[in-house]
Amino acid sequence: MRVLALRRSLLMYESLKNLIEEMWPNGHDQFCTVISMLKQLEELKDMINLMILDSYGLEDKSNSILESKTLLRLMKYMPPPSKDYTTGLTAHTE
């Protein structure tokens, strides 16, 4: 199971690396840094998921669960102007 998931992620990173080389023949350091970070985050995600599955007694189902892919989206939000800490959403009550 882990070998299959590792193989899939390596293929994904290889295709990203090939895209970088095609788009930027001289390299693109920031993009490569993001890819390295994504690899580490994916390993951390897998460890956390395994711990959660183990705590629920789902070790036998961990193969199929961990093989499923999730979307990791990077967002950059600017901080609010200083001392402008208004609440975006208020608490919901029925």
Sequence and secondary structure as in RCSB ss.txt:
>XXXX:A:sequence
MRVLALRRSLLMYESLKNLIEEMWPNGHDQFCTVISMLKQLEELKDMINLMILDSYGLEDKSNSILESKTLLRLM
KYMPPPSKDYTTGLTAHTE
>XXXX:A:secstr
 HHHHHHHHHHHHHHHHHHHHHH TT  HHHHHHHHHHHHHHHHHHHHHHHHHHHTT GGGHHHHHHS       
      TT    SS     
